[in-house]
Amino acid sequence: MKNSIADRVSYFLNRYPPFNLIKEESLTKIASQVQIMYLEKGDSVFDKGSNYHNHFYVVRDGSIYLYHSNETDKNIVGISDKGDIFGLRALITKENYKLTATANEESIVYAIPIETFESVTNRNVKIHRYLMTAFASNTHDPYTAEENGQIFIDYLPNRSDDIANLQTANYTRTPIYCYADQTLKKAAKKMAKHKIGCIIIVDYNKHPMGIITNSDIKNKIGTGLYPISTSVTNIMSTPIITDKDGITVANAQLKMIQHNINHICITEDGSPNSKTTGILTHHDILVTLGNSPAVILKGIRRAKRSKDLRGFRLKANTLLKNYLEQNIPLTHINHVISSINDAVTRRAIELAIKKMATPPPVKFSWICIGSQGRKEQLLFTDQDNGLIFEDVPEDKYLSTQSYFLKLAKYITKTLHVIGFEYCQADMMASNPEWCKSISQWNALFSDWIVNPNEKSILLSSIYFDYSHIYGDKTLVDSLTENIYNTLGDTSRFYSILAKDAMKNPPPLGFFKQFIVEHNGEQKNLFNIKYRALMPLIDAARVLALSKKIKNVNNTYERFEKLAEMEPNNKELFLSCAYSFKALLKFKTKQGILHSNSGKFIELSSLTKEEQLKLKRCFKPIQEIQESLKLRFNLSSSIL
């Protein structure tokens, strides 16, 4: 007789990675051993510091909050939704939990037995790759970034097949080493001579005993903990992790994650009890994969032509697609792609300056506005930017502006070649309106605040989301200070801005149906940008301005900052942050699927589950707009 419960579990798991990579027979075996947990809101799955379980977990229904906790506060670092995996530390590192997992609502969670899972997936490289990626990306929060010591660790392939992961890892076959009875000074001299960042410590049989890196020297010698004359054995990291020749990229990645290391010592038989034959570094892995953020960024910095920059930015699109397929958290995706976009823009500026007959006559700053200014530009969109230059005497203003307009045209042309279309509204630094001295920028922004009207509110909703990309940052800081000094304690501008933030009501009608476009080319399509994302973007902006939150432009980061500042509204703000990330990820997936911006969605193409998930994200829109109405007293006249 069939086990109907196991069949239902298997059917559900098969819809999500990495279970969709497992053969039916093996998945059935896992499903038959799954424990089903029914949780009320507030029930814990595991607590920070507790011993790791013999299971990891998948959300069947509801949602699970993951947070760092202390005696006075809970700091939410992630929310696991339907189909999401959490509790991977037990599977990967076998360490105690570093987070607490608690049900945010009535939830059903599947507990996957680790022993059973490992027995049927032992040799599956695709599954190992997925789990490594999920675990690595989930560590990118403020509490664990320092532990990792790496900003752009990446464990995704640069092609659709597994060639890169299955191939043998390339490593240094002539490792530099020193003997255990030598001093650190001698080892450091050898590292300097060979220009290397690590050195292996061996005995006289060349068996590896430990490893010394630049970090060890900095932390143990530079701080005065040990003298430079100390023995290498006093500061080496031990035991050293070893493997043998023929280790694959995938297995090397897994080993580096499990042990939180960046080096593997290669020995004759793979154990520390045989002769050292090589050293494999994290950099070697990046070079092999070729499509990691670190490699892309390095290529951007070295690019000599617009064509080269376009190639590297297109690699970022492939990276983005892989991230989405691997179900990587939006925070990690956003951070990586935004950093690549900024790097591309900086290099475009550097190349443009080289084309100019003379260096810039005065200090200047290039700013990006709109989605790039908010660090939310995942797909190719049009470019929105501005240029601020230092104040000059009146008789030199036009010539100075002329220089920067010419420079801006070179820059915008390069960005256009790379794939960022020209702005149809000409909101670019190549337009004299958006290429001004700092005094003129300050005067313009002050006028928008003091004399608000329909046009100035529209422009401020775009230009107040700016970020410094290149040049003298003090000019941008001056602009920010001017905005907040002009705002003062006035409520009129906030009220008008808040009213504008409510121009798009929640995207569901009376009977909970989607509100779609009624005419034009987009008839019957759902505009996810203007009906779902923009209400959250606009609400976060006006609240951030009213709370004097500086240098935080990203929408979900604004909501998270607001949650810190207003504990009474913490749940609402975190719900808004979560919904925004889910909606932006959904829009990006649609854009990649249909090779467009993802702005307009044909609802009939969505599954019932996708439609329900979208609707779930809309609830915070109504709640935050109700909050704006009360906070800024929008029931009364403001004009």
BELGI-V270895 format. One record per helix or strand of 2 or more residues. SS is the DSSP state (H for helix, E for strand). FROM is the first residue (numbers start at 1). TO is the last residue. If there is no record, write none. Layout:
ss=SS from=FROM to=TO
ss=SS from=FROM to=TO
This chain:
ss=H from=4 to=13
ss=H from=19 to=21
ss=H from=24 to=33
ss=E from=35 to=39
ss=E from=44 to=46
ss=E from=55 to=61
ss=E from=64 to=69
ss=E from=74 to=80
ss=E from=85 to=86
ss=H from=89 to=92
ss=E from=100 to=103
ss=E from=107 to=113
ss=H from=114 to=121
ss=H from=125 to=138
ss=H from=145 to=148
ss=H from=163 to=166
ss=E from=177 to=179
ss=H from=184 to=194
ss=E from=198 to=202
ss=E from=207 to=213
ss=H from=214 to=221
ss=H from=232 to=235
ss=E from=242 to=244
ss=H from=249 to=259
ss=E from=263 to=267
ss=E from=275 to=281
ss=H from=282 to=289
ss=H from=293 to=302
ss=H from=306 to=325
ss=H from=330 to=355
ss=E from=364 to=368
ss=H from=370 to=373
ss=E from=385 to=389
ss=H from=394 to=418
ss=H from=432 to=434
ss=E from=435 to=437
ss=H from=438 to=450
ss=H from=454 to=463
ss=E from=467 to=471
ss=H from=473 to=487
ss=H from=492 to=501
ss=E from=526 to=527
ss=H from=528 to=546
ss=H from=555 to=565
ss=H from=567 to=594
ss=E from=600 to=601
ss=H from=603 to=605
ss=H from=608 to=631
